[in-house]
């Protein structure tokens, strides 16, 4: 692997996703590989309404499917085997 090909900086945003209610989920780029994912959630007017963190690291290449109560995402295990996970959305 040619380390010189790895950029020194990464974009702050790893992905943008819109849920079924029209909220925009902005995924931050993780500082380290396989770190839990973090999203900022904005309503239709652009107002920040929530912060979300997952206990898993969804694949950036496959957008999650987000409903009112759950997120479905693709993850890889330590052997690289892909599977779909369902995470409940808990409001506090």
Backbone as JSON, one array per atom type, in Angstrom:
{
  "sequence": "XXXXXXXXXXXXXXXXXXXXXXXXXXXXXXXXXXXXXXXXXXXXXXXXXXXXXXXXXXXXXXXXXXXXXXXXXXXXXXXXXXXXXXXXXXXX",
  "N": [[0.84, -1.17, 0.0], [0.58, 2.17, -0.89], [1.31, 4.69, 1.06], [1.57, 7.37, 0.57], [-0.53, 8.03, -1.07], [-2.71, 8.43, 0.5], [-4.77, 10.94, 1.63], [-3.95, 13.83, 3.67], [-5.98, 15.15, 4.94], [-9.49, 14.75, 5.6], [-12.83, 14.95, 4.23], [-15.32, 16.67, 6.17], [-17.91, 15.78, 6.07], [-19.39, 12.69, 5.59], [-21.6, 11.65, 4.4], [-24.91, 12.35, 3.14], [-28.29, 11.97, 3.93], [-31.76, 11.52, 3.4], [-34.58, 11.12, 5.39], [-37.77, 9.37, 5.66], [-39.48, 11.3, 6.57], [-38.55, 13.63, 5.61], [-36.43, 14.76, 6.91], [-32.99, 15.74, 7.07], [-30.14, 13.82, 7.32], [-26.95, 14.2, 8.34], [-24.0, 12.72, 8.0], [-21.09, 12.57, 9.85], [-17.62, 12.4, 9.03], [-15.84, 9.68, 10.25], [-13.2, 9.78, 12.7], [-11.48, 7.65, 12.94], [-11.12, 4.45, 11.35], [-13.93, 2.23, 11.23], [-15.19, 3.38, 13.42], [-17.91, 4.27, 15.65], [-20.8, 5.6, 14.04], [-21.76, 9.02, 13.55], [-24.38, 11.33, 13.35], [-25.8, 14.48, 12.4], [-29.0, 15.83, 12.62], [-31.4, 17.44, 10.65], [-34.34, 19.44, 10.28], [-36.96, 20.08, 7.81], [-36.72, 22.83, 7.45], [-34.12, 23.37, 7.88], [-33.3, 23.55, 10.46], [-31.44, 22.42, 13.22], [-32.29, 19.41, 14.74], [-31.65, 17.11, 16.09], [-29.11, 14.87, 17.35], [-27.39, 12.0, 16.49], [-26.04, 8.85, 17.34], [-24.57, 5.82, 16.42], [-24.01, 2.48, 17.56], [-22.51, 1.01, 15.93], [-20.62, 0.68, 12.87], [-21.7, 1.82, 10.04], [-21.48, 0.95, 6.55], [-20.07, 3.31, 4.42], [-20.44, 3.37, 1.72], [-22.95, 2.36, 1.21], [-26.02, 3.73, 1.45], [-27.93, 4.38, 4.43], [-31.27, 3.24, 5.3], [-33.81, 5.09, 6.56], [-36.4, 5.27, 8.86], [-39.25, 6.47, 10.72], [-38.87, 5.28, 13.22], [-36.65, 3.6, 13.09], [-33.38, 2.64, 11.87], [-31.9, 1.2, 9.08], [-29.03, -0.41, 8.11], [-25.99, -1.28, 6.35], [-23.39, -3.3, 7.49], [-20.01, -4.41, 8.12], [-18.41, -7.36, 9.24], [-15.56, -8.52, 11.22], [-14.35, -10.17, 9.38], [-15.02, -9.11, 7.01], [-17.49, -9.76, 6.05], [-20.65, -8.87, 4.91], [-23.64, -7.55, 6.38], [-27.07, -6.75, 7.19], [-28.2, -4.41, 9.54], [-30.57, -3.51, 12.03], [-31.45, -0.67, 13.73], [-32.97, 0.72, 16.53], [-34.55, 3.9, 16.79], [-34.16, 6.01, 19.36], [-35.72, 8.39, 21.23], [-34.84, 11.06, 23.34]],
  "CA": [[0.0, 0.0, 0.0], [1.34, 3.4, -1.0], [0.78, 5.61, 2.06], [1.56, 8.72, 0.01], [-1.8, 8.25, -1.74], [-3.72, 8.73, 1.5], [-4.75, 12.37, 1.9], [-3.75, 14.24, 5.06], [-7.26, 15.62, 5.48], [-10.7, 14.11, 5.09], [-13.99, 15.85, 4.3], [-16.02, 16.53, 7.44], [-19.17, 15.09, 5.82], [-19.23, 11.39, 4.92], [-22.79, 11.35, 3.64], [-26.18, 13.03, 3.39], [-29.4, 11.06, 3.71], [-33.06, 12.09, 3.75], [-35.47, 10.06, 5.88], [-39.12, 9.38, 5.1], [-40.17, 12.51, 7.04], [-37.93, 14.79, 5.01], [-35.28, 15.26, 7.69], [-31.7, 15.46, 6.46], [-29.17, 13.23, 8.23], [-25.6, 14.51, 7.87], [-23.05, 11.83, 8.69], [-19.73, 13.08, 9.96], [-16.56, 11.45, 8.71], [-15.22, 9.21, 11.49], [-11.77, 10.07, 12.85], [-10.76, 6.39, 12.75], [-11.91, 3.43, 10.66], [-14.85, 1.41, 12.02], [-15.7, 4.08, 14.61], [-19.36, 4.45, 15.59], [-21.21, 6.7, 13.17], [-22.45, 10.15, 14.18], [-25.15, 12.16, 12.42], [-26.58, 15.63, 12.82], [-30.28, 15.71, 11.94], [-32.0, 18.74, 10.4], [-35.7, 19.35, 9.75], [-37.12, 20.62, 6.45], [-36.36, 24.25, 7.4], [-32.69, 23.47, 8.11], [-33.04, 23.67, 11.89], [-30.9, 21.2, 13.85], [-33.3, 18.86, 15.64], [-31.16, 15.95, 16.85], [-27.78, 14.3, 17.15], [-27.56, 10.55, 16.61], [-24.82, 8.04, 17.31], [-24.83, 4.38, 16.32], [-23.0, 1.64, 18.21], [-21.9, 0.23, 14.86], [-20.04, 1.51, 11.82], [-22.3, 1.48, 8.74], [-20.66, 1.14, 5.35], [-20.34, 4.61, 3.82], [-20.81, 3.16, 0.32], [-24.36, 1.95, 1.12], [-26.78, 4.65, 2.3], [-28.9, 3.75, 5.32], [-32.69, 3.51, 5.1], [-34.22, 5.62, 7.86], [-37.83, 5.48, 9.04], [-39.55, 7.25, 11.93], [-38.44, 4.58, 14.43], [-35.52, 2.68, 12.92], [-32.41, 2.83, 10.79], [-31.38, -0.05, 8.53], [-27.73, -0.09, 7.52], [-25.1, -2.39, 6.04], [-22.15, -3.3, 8.25], [-19.1, -5.51, 7.82], [-17.79, -7.92, 10.44], [-14.09, -8.53, 11.17], [-13.91, -10.92, 8.2], [-15.49, -8.4, 5.83], [-18.8, -10.27, 5.63], [-21.65, -7.82, 5.04], [-24.97, -7.9, 6.85], [-27.94, -5.61, 7.44], [-28.6, -4.27, 10.93], [-31.69, -2.61, 12.31], [-31.23, 0.03, 15.0], [-34.12, 1.53, 16.95], [-34.28, 5.31, 17.06], [-34.67, 6.31, 20.69], [-35.77, 9.83, 21.5], [-34.65, 11.36, 24.77]],
  "C": [[0.88, 1.24, 0.0], [0.71, 4.45, -0.09], [0.73, 7.04, 1.53], [0.25, 9.04, -0.71], [-2.94, 8.59, -0.78], [-3.67, 10.22, 1.82], [-4.56, 12.68, 3.38], [-5.06, 14.62, 5.72], [-8.4, 14.86, 4.83], [-11.83, 15.13, 5.1], [-14.73, 15.62, 5.61], [-17.33, 15.74, 7.28], [-18.91, 13.81, 5.03], [-20.45, 11.05, 4.08], [-23.97, 12.19, 4.06], [-27.31, 12.07, 3.05], [-30.69, 11.76, 4.14], [-33.96, 10.95, 4.2], [-36.87, 10.25, 5.3], [-39.94, 10.59, 5.52], [-39.56, 13.78, 6.46], [-36.79, 15.4, 5.81], [-33.99, 14.85, 6.99], [-30.75, 14.97, 7.55], [-27.79, 13.46, 7.64], [-24.63, 13.66, 8.68], [-21.67, 12.46, 8.68], [-18.73, 11.99, 9.58], [-15.92, 11.0, 10.01], [-13.72, 9.5, 11.51], [-10.92, 8.83, 12.61], [-11.69, 5.39, 12.06], [-12.73, 2.61, 11.65], [-15.3, 2.06, 13.32], [-17.22, 4.17, 14.51], [-19.71, 5.68, 14.75], [-21.95, 7.77, 13.97], [-23.13, 10.96, 13.09], [-25.7, 13.38, 13.12], [-27.85, 15.58, 11.99], [-30.93, 17.09, 11.86], [-33.41, 18.56, 9.85], [-35.76, 20.02, 8.38], [-36.73, 22.09, 6.33], [-34.86, 24.45, 7.61], [-32.3, 23.62, 9.56], [-32.52, 22.34, 12.43], [-31.9, 20.69, 14.87], [-32.79, 17.69, 16.47], [-29.72, 15.65, 16.49], [-27.98, 12.81, 17.34], [-26.2, 9.87, 16.52], [-25.22, 6.58, 17.28], [-23.69, 3.62, 16.99], [-22.3, 0.74, 17.2], [-21.38, 1.19, 13.8], [-20.64, 1.12, 10.47], [-21.33, 1.73, 7.59], [-21.04, 2.47, 4.71], [-20.85, 4.44, 2.4], [-22.29, 2.8, 0.13], [-25.18, 2.86, 2.03], [-27.75, 3.9, 3.21], [-30.32, 4.08, 4.88], [-33.23, 3.9, 6.46], [-35.72, 5.86, 7.87], [-38.02, 6.32, 10.3], [-38.95, 6.62, 13.18], [-37.21, 3.7, 14.3], [-34.61, 3.12, 11.78], [-31.94, 1.44, 10.38], [-30.09, 0.3, 7.8], [-26.95, -1.37, 7.26], [-23.81, -2.22, 6.84], [-21.29, -4.48, 7.81], [-18.52, -6.03, 9.12], [-16.27, -7.95, 10.25], [-13.53, -9.3, 9.98], [-14.34, -10.25, 6.89], [-16.83, -8.88, 5.31], [-19.86, -9.19, 5.92], [-22.96, -8.37, 5.57], [-25.76, -6.62, 7.08], [-28.3, -5.6, 8.92], [-29.78, -3.31, 11.01], [-31.43, -1.99, 13.67], [-32.48, 0.86, 15.3], [-33.67, 2.97, 17.13], [-34.96, 5.64, 18.37], [-34.6, 7.81, 20.9], [-35.65, 10.07, 22.99], [-35.11, 12.76, 25.08]]
}
